[in-house]
Amino acid sequence: MEVSNSPRDMLLLNGHAEGAAHHLGLTNGVASGSNSLPAGNVKTDHYNGDDISSSSFMSIPQFYAGRSVFITGGTGFMGKVLVEKLLRSCPDIKNIYLLIRPKRGQEVSARLNELLNAPLFETLRREKPKELSKVIPISGDITSEELGICENDQALLCRTVSIVFHSAATVKFDEKLKLSVTINMLGTKRLVELCHRMMSLDALIHVSTAYCNCDRSEVSEVIYAPPYNPDDIISLINWLPEDMLDQLTPSLIGKRPNTYTFTKALAEHMLLKEAGNLPVAIVRPSIVIASLNEPFAGWVDNFNGPTGLVAAVGKGLFRTIMCEKNYVADMVPVDIVINLMIAAAWRTATRKTDNLAIYNCCTGQRHPIQWGEFVSYAMKHVRKHPLEGCLWYPTGVLRMNRPLNAAHGFLVHYLPAYILDIVARLMGKKPFMVNIQNKIAKAVGCLEYFATHQWRFRDDNVHALLNALSQKDRETFVFDVRTINWENYVERYVLGFREFLFKQRPESLPACRKRLMRLYYLHQLTKVVAVMCTWRFLMAHSKRLNALWTAFLQNVFKLIRLIPFL
């Protein structure tokens, strides 16, 4: 950007990032000169389902019949479930184009074959193998100009696609701001530019997050004023050196806990600005975890969010966390989110409007579960269905006292890890336990903000969309969170990560339960020894305590002598 008195020139003159940020208007409040919107209902749509009996009513499978769909993020956790659901429940869909990045020397066709051979697609491979041929890879990269898609493929998409699902994003909470902006914001902008060229686009569904407005305690289904002008943030990452950008990041994200929620908030506003007359809807899920029912209960393919921590508890590696047990744990199964996305595209296309609909896909309003309940259920079922290779009996404590949590964490996490690593070195083996604890601590740090705060996510549009569906569509595309039985779900969740992440078969459960029982007795013995050692230490170093204990025992013996039959 060659402009006289540019921000880059001023940065060189001033010698620090704060001056550059001030020049761009990136100080407190909304960016100066930005096309900011007031908080509240901004070009969004609220409606009720009152046209279900119309003679022109079209079911969701009928709507998708003969249509081609383009999906970004199709190889990710949510994207995989979306592809599988569309193929299975919309059998007359024409094609599904997946944006796939060549990776580690693999061509996109090889990555697609790997995807379709995953356990998730087992039912389709067995019952409807021909449906898999409808999935077509499009080589590209969300971080590149024009999404890295060649001209011929761009022409193909613009000519044939009528539904777009944009789920590509970096979900790493601690991602560098530059990469987070590039993927979550610039990627969205480039996709919108492509969508403007599509000849018959009927719906663009953008996947955001309910926590993009986590600086508010109550979040409605509206787009709120952004903290800065998105274009200014994009300009900033383009010319500011990355080390200075890293220094500036905490002041930029403000009250938000990470770059993920920050860039997702800006992406929504940028989408509103760039979309123009495109038919757009935004789906904002809360914490997305394992499937409720589809394609089978408990399916999960990553350790992100609560999954990694529950798995660590199950392994006996993790036992204390900062968490308010009475706060709502707003988590939502992945298949609930996907069904809502599919229905949202149907609604956006069949109910033409100039407004943009937003759907907060959450459980906290209609069917909440508290963190204390969730952990209690998880603890119960990791003991009922223990993992192979447990190192200790699974226990856990939720507390809000930070010094006590830190002290307890050192005693039960790091002290055993250091001891085991020392033993490993003495045996000539590679130490790894401290490294594991460091990774767990990093994951805990990312989740802690969400476990110590609480939000009220309004979901009126989601409820209205549910009422707009036919009974058959409600049964096929289930996103009514009131159908969740939380204890049963958590049990399937535990069995799911046991099977799909740890690759452990049900046949190993009897042996695992025997091992867990031995660990239970060892755990109880350890507690008794710890109490005795602590008592001996106190007695040896406190004459007053020793005297009190002696007097107590003397009085007890006196009382015993008074008992007639003794």
C-alpha positions as semicolon CSV with decimal commas, in nm:
position;residue;x (nm);y (nm);z (nm)
1;M;0,000;0,000;0,000
2;E;0,198;0,295;-0,129
3;V;0,039;0,595;0,033
4;S;0,214;0,902;0,164
5;N;0,214;0,919;0,544
6;S;0,101;0,555;0,544
7;P;0,058;0,360;0,870
8;R;0,371;0,165;0,781
9;D;0,573;0,488;0,746
10;M;0,436;0,619;1,074
11;L;0,523;0,291;1,243
12;L;0,883;0,326;1,128
13;L;0,893;0,682;1,254
14;N;0,730;0,614;1,588
15;G;0,900;0,281;1,644
16;H;0,614;0,103;1,820
17;A;0,294;-0,079;1,732
18;E;0,063;0,126;1,952
19;G;0,119;0,434;1,742
20;A;0,031;0,243;1,429
21;A;-0,285;0,111;1,589
22;H;-0,387;0,461;1,695
23;H;-0,332;0,587;1,342
24;L;-0,574;0,325;1,212
25;G;-0,828;0,411;1,476
26;L;-0,764;0,079;1,651
27;T;-0,776;0,218;2,001
28;N;-1,062;0,188;2,248
29;G;-1,412;0,151;2,108
30;V;-1,517;0,121;1,745
31;A;-1,260;0,184;1,476
32;S;-1,255;0,547;1,370
33;G;-1,409;0,599;1,032
34;S;-1,556;0,248;1,027
35;N;-1,896;0,176;0,888
36;S;-2,005;0,065;1,232
37;L;-2,349;-0,056;1,320
38;P;-2,528;0,003;1,648
39;A;-2,582;-0,289;1,875
40;G;-2,913;-0,458;1,818
41;N;-3,104;-0,602;1,529
42;V;-2,899;-0,523;1,218
43;K;-3,033;-0,648;0,889
44;T;-3,144;-0,971;1,050
45;D;-3,457;-1,173;1,013
46;H;-3,702;-1,292;1,280
47;Y;-4,000;-1,497;1,177
48;N;-4,244;-1,763;1,286
49;G;-4,330;-2,083;1,108
50;D;-4,676;-2,016;0,968
51;D;-4,657;-2,141;0,609
52;I;-4,614;-2,515;0,663
53;S;-4,960;-2,596;0,526
54;S;-4,904;-2,400;0,206
55;S;-4,977;-2,591;-0,116
56;S;-4,632;-2,490;-0,242
57;F;-4,454;-2,637;0,061
58;M;-4,137;-2,826;-0,034
59;S;-3,968;-3,074;0,198
60;I;-3,596;-3,049;0,262
61;P;-3,500;-3,360;0,055
62;Q;-3,718;-3,230;-0,231
63;F;-3,543;-2,894;-0,210
64;Y;-3,196;-3,049;-0,243
65;A;-3,298;-3,280;-0,528
66;G;-3,101;-3,201;-0,844
67;R;-2,894;-2,931;-0,671
68;S;-2,518;-2,904;-0,639
69;V;-2,358;-2,794;-0,312
70;F;-2,018;-2,637;-0,243
71;I;-1,862;-2,691;0,101
72;T;-1,554;-2,533;0,255
73;G;-1,412;-2,710;0,557
74;G;-1,553;-3,037;0,429
75;T;-1,263;-3,241;0,569
76;G;-1,310;-3,098;0,919
77;F;-1,515;-3,234;1,208
78;M;-1,841;-3,061;1,113
79;G;-1,780;-3,079;0,738
80;K;-1,754;-3,458;0,739
81;V;-2,088;-3,493;0,918
82;L;-2,246;-3,245;0,675
83;V;-2,131;-3,442;0,369
84;E;-2,248;-3,773;0,515
85;K;-2,588;-3,635;0,616
86;L;-2,655;-3,474;0,278
87;L;-2,571;-3,796;0,093
88;R;-2,777;-4,015;0,325
89;S;-3,085;-3,799;0,383
90;C;-3,103;-3,608;0,052
91;P;-3,056;-3,900;-0,190
92;D;-3,142;-3,699;-0,502
93;I;-2,876;-3,434;-0,445
94;K;-2,672;-3,390;-0,763
95;N;-2,313;-3,318;-0,655
96;I;-2,119;-3,209;-0,348
97;Y;-1,807;-3,011;-0,428
98;L;-1,549;-3,009;-0,147
99;L;-1,274;-2,750;-0,122
100;I;-0,969;-2,961;-0,032
101;R;-0,614;-2,842;0,019
102;P;-0,328;-3,065;-0,105
103;K;-0,151;-3,177;0,210
104;R;0,178;-3,349;0,291
105;G;0,234;-3,445;-0,070
106;Q;-0,118;-3,592;-0,103
107;E;-0,327;-3,495;-0,401
108;V;-0,684;-3,387;-0,331
109;S;-0,820;-3,709;-0,482
110;A;-0,617;-3,913;-0,233
111;R;-0,740;-3,700;0,055
112;L;-1,099;-3,746;-0,064
113;N;-1,056;-4,124;-0,079
114;E;-0,915;-4,118;0,273
115;L;-1,214;-3,915;0,389
116;L;-1,475;-4,141;0,228
117;N;-1,309;-4,454;0,368
118;A;-1,336;-4,325;0,724
119;P;-1,568;-4,505;0,972
120;L;-1,812;-4,214;0,947
121;F;-1,914;-4,324;0,594
122;E;-1,944;-4,694;0,676
123;T;-2,324;-4,698;0,647
124;L;-2,315;-4,526;0,309
125;R;-2,041;-4,756;0,180
126;R;-2,251;-5,055;0,281
127;E;-2,600;-4,941;0,181
128;K;-2,557;-4,668;-0,083
129;P;-2,205;-4,689;-0,226
130;K;-2,299;-4,507;-0,548
131;E;-2,384;-4,194;-0,349
132;L;-2,016;-4,144;-0,265
133;S;-1,938;-4,078;-0,632
134;K;-2,133;-3,752;-0,599
135;V;-1,856;-3,604;-0,386
136;I;-1,612;-3,414;-0,610
137;P;-1,288;-3,258;-0,482
138;I;-1,198;-2,900;-0,572
139;S;-0,830;-2,827;-0,519
140;G;-0,785;-2,502;-0,330
141;D;-0,675;-2,327;-0,014
142;I;-0,886;-2,093;0,199
143;T;-0,576;-1,881;0,271
144;S;-0,498;-1,811;-0,098
145;E;-0,626;-1,551;-0,338
146;E;-0,946;-1,667;-0,510
147;L;-0,935;-1,957;-0,261
148;G;-0,657;-2,112;-0,469
149;I;-0,917;-2,250;-0,712
150;C;-0,818;-2,272;-1,079
151;E;-1,021;-2,085;-1,343
152;N;-1,188;-2,399;-1,481
153;D;-1,307;-2,509;-1,138
154;Q;-1,426;-2,157;-1,058
155;A;-1,630;-2,160;-1,378
156;L;-1,773;-2,501;-1,287
157;L;-1,879;-2,383;-0,942
158;C;-2,029;-2,059;-1,072
159;R;-2,228;-2,249;-1,332
160;T;-2,361;-2,535;-1,122
161;V;-2,368;-2,456;-0,749
162;S;-2,682;-2,324;-0,580
163;I;-2,605;-2,391;-0,210
164;V;-2,282;-2,299;-0,028
165;F;-2,182;-2,404;0,323
166;H;-1,885;-2,213;0,462
167;S;-1,747;-2,402;0,762
168;A;-1,374;-2,360;0,696
169;A;-1,206;-2,185;0,989
170;T;-0,916;-2,213;1,225
171;V;-1,064;-2,325;1,554
172;K;-0,737;-2,302;1,746
173;F;-0,807;-2,061;2,029
174;D;-0,442;-1,961;2,058
175;E;-0,385;-1,911;1,684
176;K;-0,166;-1,621;1,578
177;L;-0,379;-1,319;1,484
178;K;-0,235;-1,301;1,132
179;L;-0,335;-1,656;1,041
180;S;-0,668;-1,628;1,222
181;V;-0,756;-1,315;1,022
182;T;-0,636;-1,476;0,699
183;I;-0,855;-1,784;0,741
184;N;-1,160;-1,659;0,931
185;M;-1,193;-1,317;0,769
186;L;-1,009;-1,307;0,436
187;G;-1,124;-1,661;0,357
188;T;-1,484;-1,552;0,412
189;K;-1,437;-1,242;0,199
190;R;-1,290;-1,443;-0,090
191;L;-1,571;-1,695;-0,072
192;V;-1,833;-1,417;-0,087
193;E;-1,659;-1,277;-0,396
194;L;-1,693;-1,619;-0,559
195;C;-2,058;-1,646;-0,453
196;H;-2,137;-1,314;-0,625
197;R;-2,037;-1,481;-0,951
198;M;-2,258;-1,787;-0,902
199;M;-2,545;-1,780;-1,149
200;S;-2,807;-1,958;-0,938
201;L;-2,704;-1,920;-0,575
202;D;-3,003;-1,975;-0,346
203;A;-2,832;-1,992;-0,004
204;L;-2,496;-1,921;0,157
205;I;-2,469;-2,063;0,511
206;H;-2,184;-1,916;0,713
207;V;-2,076;-2,105;1,025
208;S;-1,977;-1,864;1,301
209;T;-1,973;-1,923;1,678
210;A;-2,210;-1,829;1,959
211;Y;-1,906;-1,696;2,144
212;C;-1,817;-1,432;1,886
213;N;-2,006;-1,192;2,115
214;C;-1,873;-1,337;2,442
215;D;-1,808;-0,985;2,568
216;R;-2,187;-0,972;2,629
217;S;-2,374;-1,175;2,889
218;E;-2,686;-1,200;2,671
219;V;-2,652;-1,265;2,299
220;S;-2,948;-1,228;2,063
221;E;-2,969;-1,350;1,705
222;V;-2,840;-1,022;1,563
223;I;-2,511;-0,883;1,437
224;Y;-2,359;-0,649;1,691
225;A;-2,133;-0,355;1,620
226;P;-1,777;-0,482;1,571
227;P;-1,492;-0,365;1,794
228;Y;-1,302;-0,240;1,486
229;N;-1,353;-0,196;1,116
230;P;-1,269;-0,537;0,961
231;D;-1,088;-0,369;0,670
232;D;-0,860;-0,189;0,914
233;I;-0,768;-0,516;1,085
234;I;-0,692;-0,673;0,746
235;S;-0,473;-0,373;0,657
236;L;-0,296;-0,403;0,991
237;I;-0,196;-0,766;0,945
238;N;-0,076;-0,694;0,590
239;W;0,189;-0,439;0,682
240;L;0,264;-0,486;1,052
241;P;0,557;-0,721;1,135
242;E;0,431;-1,038;1,301
243;D;0,626;-0,990;1,625
244;M;0,472;-0,645;1,673
245;L;0,132;-0,785;1,578
246;D;0,171;-1,047;1,852
247;Q;0,248;-0,772;2,104
248;L;-0,058;-0,578;1,994
249;T;-0,297;-0,877;1,993
250;P;-0,406;-0,864;2,362
251;S;-0,508;-0,498;2,335
252;L;-0,687;-0,564;2,004
253;I;-0,900;-0,856;2,121
254;G;-0,995;-0,667;2,438
255;K;-1,246;-0,853;2,655
256;R;-1,257;-1,151;2,420
257;P;-1,046;-1,446;2,533
258;N;-0,875;-1,533;2,205
259;T;-0,822;-1,451;1,838
260;Y;-1,084;-1,707;1,732
261;T;-1,383;-1,528;1,887
262;F;-1,238;-1,189;1,784
263;T;-1,199;-1,273;1,414
264;K;-1,532;-1,455;1,402
265;A;-1,709;-1,140;1,527
266;L;-1,536;-0,930;1,261
267;A;-1,612;-1,190;0,992
268;E;-1,985;-1,161;1,063
269;H;-1,981;-0,787;1,015
270;M;-1,768;-0,818;0,703
271;L;-2,013;-1,074;0,565
272;L;-2,300;-0,835;0,626
273;K;-2,113;-0,563;0,441
274;E;-1,984;-0,773;0,150
275;A;-2,284;-0,999;0,088
276;G;-2,502;-0,733;-0,071
277;N;-2,812;-0,905;-0,206
278;L;-2,683;-1,259;-0,160
279;P;-2,919;-1,497;0,026
280;V;-2,717;-1,544;0,346
281;A;-2,777;-1,700;0,686
282;I;-2,541;-1,740;0,981
283;V;-2,537;-2,041;1,213
284;R;-2,370;-1,985;1,551
285;P;-2,308;-2,310;1,741
286;S;-2,178;-2,309;2,096
287;I;-1,921;-2,577;2,196
288;V;-1,959;-2,853;1,936
289;I;-1,895;-3,206;2,063
290;A;-1,971;-3,568;1,967
291;S;-2,279;-3,670;1,771
292;L;-2,610;-3,740;1,940
293;N;-2,748;-3,993;1,691
294;E;-2,603;-3,959;1,342
295;P;-2,449;-4,129;1,167
296;F;-2,404;-4,317;1,496
297;A;-2,415;-4,201;1,855
298;G;-2,096;-4,071;2,012
299;W;-1,892;-4,022;1,694
300;V;-1,604;-3,777;1,737
301;D;-1,272;-3,739;1,554
302;N;-1,075;-3,487;1,763
303;F;-0,967;-3,404;2,118
304;N;-1,075;-3,040;2,098
305;G;-1,268;-2,869;2,377
306;P;-1,409;-3,082;2,661
307;T;-1,330;-3,409;2,480
308;G;-0,957;-3,391;2,546
309;L;-1,009;-3,306;2,912
310;V;-1,265;-3,581;2,974
311;A;-1,030;-3,825;2,800
312;A;-0,743;-3,707;3,022
313;V;-0,964;-3,761;3,330
314;G;-1,045;-4,109;3,202
315;K;-0,673;-4,185;3,169
316;G;-0,612;-4,062;3,524
317;L;-0,394;-3,775;3,403
318;F;-0,611;-3,479;3,501
319;R;-0,796;-3,410;3,827
320;T;-0,855;-3,040;3,895
321;I;-0,977;-2,741;3,693
322;M;-1,101;-2,387;3,739
323;C;-1,474;-2,415;3,671
324;E;-1,799;-2,283;3,819
325;K;-2,001;-2,602;3,861
326;N;-2,336;-2,419;3,873
327;Y;-2,285;-2,241;3,540
328;V;-2,448;-2,369;3,222
329;A;-2,221;-2,584;3,005
330;D;-2,351;-2,478;2,664
331;M;-2,248;-2,770;2,446
332;V;-2,423;-2,901;2,138
333;P;-2,387;-3,234;1,951
334;V;-2,239;-3,200;1,602
335;D;-2,533;-3,365;1,423
336;I;-2,774;-3,113;1,581
337;V;-2,568;-2,831;1,428
338;I;-2,547;-2,998;1,087
339;N;-2,922;-3,063;1,070
340;L;-2,984;-2,698;1,155
341;M;-2,743;-2,585;0,881
342;I;-2,919;-2,800;0,621
343;A;-3,260;-2,669;0,731
344;A;-3,132;-2,310;0,738
345;A;-3,024;-2,336;0,374
346;W;-3,367;-2,471;0,283
347;R;-3,538;-2,187;0,468
348;T;-3,311;-1,919;0,322
349;A;-3,378;-2,038;-0,032
350;T;-3,752;-2,103;-0,005
351;R;-3,842;-1,793;0,196
352;K;-3,698;-1,504;0,000
353;T;-3,618;-1,198;0,207
354;D;-3,374;-0,909;0,202
355;N;-3,283;-0,975;0,563
356;L;-3,012;-1,197;0,702
357;A;-3,122;-1,469;0,944
358;I;-2,900;-1,571;1,236
359;Y;-2,939;-1,895;1,430
360;N;-2,784;-1,937;1,776
361;C;-2,746;-2,316;1,789
362;C;-2,719;-2,373;2,163
363;T;-2,864;-2,585;2,442
364;G;-2,857;-2,339;2,732
365;Q;-3,199;-2,184;2,670
366;R;-3,417;-2,486;2,593
367;H;-3,237;-2,774;2,764
368;P;-2,944;-2,668;2,983
369;I;-2,693;-2,881;3,167
370;Q;-2,457;-2,740;3,429
371;W;-2,084;-2,806;3,436
372;G;-2,121;-2,993;3,765
373;E;-2,378;-3,229;3,612
374;F;-2,172;-3,283;3,299
375;V;-1,856;-3,369;3,495
376;S;-2,054;-3,595;3,729
377;Y;-2,198;-3,789;3,434
378;A;-1,859;-3,803;3,264
379;M;-1,689;-3,929;3,580
380;K;-1,954;-4,195;3,629
381;H;-1,916;-4,330;3,277
382;V;-1,538;-4,318;3,242
383;R;-1,541;-4,543;3,549
384;K;-1,815;-4,764;3,403
385;H;-1,639;-4,784;3,064
386;P;-1,270;-4,739;3,155
387;L;-0,997;-4,677;2,899
388;E;-0,715;-4,919;2,838
389;G;-0,388;-4,817;2,999
390;C;-0,536;-4,604;3,278
391;L;-0,256;-4,462;3,491
392;W;-0,473;-4,372;3,790
393;Y;-0,829;-4,394;3,917
394;P;-1,039;-4,119;3,751
395;T;-1,132;-3,839;3,991
396;G;-1,191;-3,469;3,945
397;V;-1,263;-3,147;4,130
398;L;-1,420;-2,824;4,001
399;R;-1,322;-2,515;4,197
400;M;-1,306;-2,137;4,164
401;N;-1,016;-2,079;4,407
402;R;-0,718;-2,019;4,176
403;P;-0,432;-2,055;4,432
404;L;-0,584;-2,377;4,569
405;N;-0,636;-2,510;4,217
406;A;-0,274;-2,430;4,125
407;A;-0,140;-2,599;4,440
408;H;-0,358;-2,906;4,393
409;G;-0,267;-2,919;4,024
410;F;0,104;-2,925;4,105
411;L;0,060;-3,206;4,358
412;V;-0,161;-3,434;4,144
413;H;-0,046;-3,341;3,793
414;Y;0,313;-3,222;3,781
415;L;0,472;-3,389;4,084
416;P;0,381;-3,744;3,967
417;A;0,482;-3,647;3,611
418;Y;0,828;-3,535;3,721
419;I;0,873;-3,850;3,931
420;L;0,773;-4,076;3,640
421;D;1,002;-3,888;3,401
422;I;1,295;-3,928;3,642
423;V;1,225;-4,301;3,662
424;A;1,205;-4,315;3,281
425;R;1,545;-4,148;3,248
426;L;1,700;-4,387;3,502
427;M;1,566;-4,677;3,293
428;G;1,710;-4,527;2,976
429;K;1,370;-4,443;2,830
430;K;1,243;-4,116;2,685
431;P;1,051;-3,903;2,942
432;F;0,713;-3,777;2,826
433;M;0,479;-3,724;3,121
434;V;0,571;-3,359;3,188
435;N;0,523;-3,286;2,819
436;I;0,175;-3,443;2,835
437;Q;0,088;-3,233;3,139
438;N;0,204;-2,919;2,957
439;K;-0,029;-3,001;2,667
440;I;-0,319;-3,065;2,903
441;A;-0,248;-2,737;3,084
442;K;-0,257;-2,556;2,749
443;A;-0,594;-2,713;2,664
444;V;-0,726;-2,624;3,010
445;G;-0,615;-2,265;2,962
446;C;-0,818;-2,244;2,640
447;L;-1,133;-2,387;2,799
448;E;-1,111;-2,212;3,136
449;Y;-1,270;-1,886;3,018
450;F;-1,579;-2,073;2,897
451;A;-1,602;-2,278;3,218
452;T;-1,587;-1,974;3,445
453;H;-1,833;-1,750;3,257
454;Q;-2,196;-1,789;3,163
455;W;-2,406;-1,654;2,875
456;R;-2,769;-1,643;2,773
457;F;-2,794;-1,719;2,402
458;R;-3,136;-1,634;2,260
459;D;-3,251;-1,893;2,004
460;D;-3,591;-1,767;1,885
461;N;-3,502;-1,808;1,517
462;V;-3,395;-2,169;1,573
463;H;-3,724;-2,243;1,746
464;A;-3,920;-2,074;1,467
465;L;-3,731;-2,270;1,202
466;L;-3,814;-2,592;1,385
467;N;-4,184;-2,498;1,374
468;A;-4,155;-2,429;0,999
469;L;-4,057;-2,791;0,924
470;S;-4,297;-3,071;0,840
471;Q;-4,321;-3,353;1,091
472;K;-4,123;-3,582;0,863
473;D;-3,844;-3,327;0,821
474;R;-3,831;-3,277;1,198
475;E;-3,773;-3,650;1,237
476;T;-3,512;-3,665;0,960
477;F;-3,326;-3,343;1,040
478;V;-3,337;-3,336;1,419
479;F;-3,215;-3,015;1,582
480;D;-3,456;-2,987;1,873
481;V;-3,214;-2,992;2,169
482;R;-3,497;-3,088;2,403
483;T;-3,466;-3,444;2,266
484;I;-3,127;-3,485;2,437
485;N;-3,113;-3,713;2,740
486;W;-2,794;-3,572;2,889
487;E;-2,685;-3,872;3,096
488;N;-2,741;-4,116;2,810
489;Y;-2,566;-3,877;2,575
490;V;-2,259;-3,844;2,798
491;E;-2,235;-4,223;2,824
492;R;-2,237;-4,253;2,445
493;Y;-1,987;-3,967;2,431
494;V;-1,746;-4,160;2,655
495;L;-1,794;-4,480;2,456
496;G;-1,749;-4,278;2,137
497;F;-1,409;-4,130;2,215
498;R;-1,304;-4,467;2,355
499;E;-1,383;-4,631;2,020
500;F;-1,309;-4,360;1,764
501;L;-1,019;-4,171;1,921
502;F;-0,845;-4,441;2,128
503;K;-0,942;-4,723;1,887
504;Q;-1,038;-4,951;2,176
505;R;-1,284;-5,236;2,126
506;P;-1,576;-5,318;2,362
507;E;-1,423;-5,663;2,419
508;S;-1,146;-5,504;2,627
509;L;-1,387;-5,358;2,885
510;P;-1,392;-5,651;3,132
511;A;-1,011;-5,645;3,166
512;C;-1,015;-5,264;3,194
513;R;-1,271;-5,280;3,475
514;K;-1,055;-5,525;3,670
515;R;-0,756;-5,295;3,631
516;L;-0,966;-4,996;3,737
517;M;-1,073;-5,175;4,055
518;R;-0,708;-5,231;4,148
519;L;-0,640;-4,862;4,079
520;Y;-0,935;-4,771;4,303
521;Y;-0,787;-4,961;4,600
522;L;-0,447;-4,810;4,530
523;H;-0,606;-4,465;4,518
524;Q;-0,777;-4,517;4,856
525;L;-0,457;-4,655;5,009
526;T;-0,264;-4,355;4,883
527;K;-0,512;-4,119;5,050
528;V;-0,480;-4,304;5,382
529;V;-0,099;-4,295;5,363
530;A;-0,105;-3,926;5,271
531;V;-0,325;-3,844;5,573
532;M;-0,104;-4,047;5,807
533;C;0,217;-3,888;5,678
534;T;0,068;-3,540;5,710
535;W;-0,044;-3,616;6,065
536;R;0,296;-3,753;6,163
537;F;0,465;-3,446;6,021
538;L;0,236;-3,210;6,213
539;M;0,277;-3,405;6,535
540;A;0,655;-3,401;6,503
541;H;0,671;-3,026;6,447
542;S;0,404;-2,894;6,684
543;K;0,432;-2,949;7,061
544;R;0,092;-2,785;7,116
545;L;-0,079;-3,019;6,869
546;N;0,102;-3,313;7,031
547;A;-0,026;-3,209;7,373
548;L;-0,382;-3,164;7,246
549;W;-0,375;-3,505;7,079
550;T;-0,242;-3,671;7,397
551;A;-0,512;-3,506;7,607
552;F;-0,778;-3,613;7,355
553;L;-0,665;-3,976;7,366
554;Q;-0,657;-3,975;7,750
555;N;-1,016;-3,850;7,762
556;V;-1,124;-4,113;7,513
557;F;-0,969;-4,392;7,720
558;K;-1,139;-4,256;8,034
559;L;-1,477;-4,270;7,862
560;I;-1,409;-4,624;7,745
561;R;-1,337;-4,738;8,102
562;L;-1,678;-4,608;8,209
563;I;-1,855;-4,845;7,973
564;P;-1,983;-5,131;8,196
565;F;-1,922;-5,431;7,967
566;L;-1,563;-5,317;7,898
